């Protein structure tokens, strides 16, 4: 198995304001995604109510296949086109037109086989719908939201 790149200093700094266990959940999900898609770029957002990492084979957020959103007490593993993923057991949460997620609240939740299953489905969906995979090596791209925060800061 290929080793996953170390998280960027910016991501570590953004996560440092959260409880250690919550930040670690976010990093473990990041590792899980990049193990499955090592060529994906990370779009890192220091946002209003969460720190989020979107994963895309381009540099465009609208083409992201999944994301990790770190909140104060839990982390969501989100699928940007989750509404179109096969989910016969109703595992994915959400009612919007596109995005669905799975909430991860503890290290035990990381053992849920649905996490990796849906990551793989999202990658397969993204790569089958696009022929614009990156030609350069994967990299973190940091986006900082200006203004107040409704999360630890």
Phi, psi and omega in degrees: 000135180287140180286138180279140178301146177298141178300149180295155177300323178298314180299315179300318179295317179296321182283341184298340181280348180269162171306139185307317183296324180289315177301321179294324176299316178299318180291324178293320177293321176302313180298318180299316181294314183288339172293321179281330183223069184297340181273359182285143171277151176251121173260111187258123183244124170267088192262182185298311184240007180198165165257127185234147175233116176261142182245126185216151177272359173240204174247015184255129180301320183296346178256011179294142179263334174202171180208159174242125178243118182262118178251180184299323186239355181201176179229140174253134169262108186254152179238114189297334174239037184298333180295340180257000177280144177294127182215065185296337181264004178064039181286321185284141182253141176137154182230006179285180182287334186233305194275139172226159181212167170236128180275135178240115184246350181208166179296332177297325180298336180292342179278354181297116182296341178296330181301302182294324179300313181287328174300313180297319178298318180294321178295314180300316179298314182295318183285333179282338182265357185217143173249019183252056176289153184295144176264341178262169178289154181299150181208157173275139177236117188263133177234121181251124178278128180279160176097188183292164180237140174254045180207173176304140177207000000 
